[in-house]
């Protein structure tokens, strides 16, 4: 994290599976002057409860709507040359590429931070997190974690900075 300075026009893309520490890392950057955009927190504010209580299709639609709104906010922040950290999983390369292209099209620069944790670490962290309540404690079942692990496209050769979690 020490290499990341809240410079004008820098956007940090947090990347990792649920429980890897993205929100903790993003909040630390926020304390250093970055504007933090969080899909989970925005969803929570809308609902006022754990979105895991929704039907999966309803939850995915809500996340998609919120992501579209946060992309608009990102454009505003990019144009104002504010340093930004996006607290989101960025599980697919296509999504990462779309955001990189958007950032570059506004004349700004990006950093991709991949928080990498092995499945046992994720299970341990999520078991603790699932006992909590709040915007950054969305319940992730064992089955859902397995889906995340199976679908995650780990960055490789994308200019990523890997931070191994334990």
Order of alpha helices (4+ residues) and beta strands (2+ residues): beta-alpha-beta-alpha-alpha-beta-alpha-beta-alpha-alpha-beta
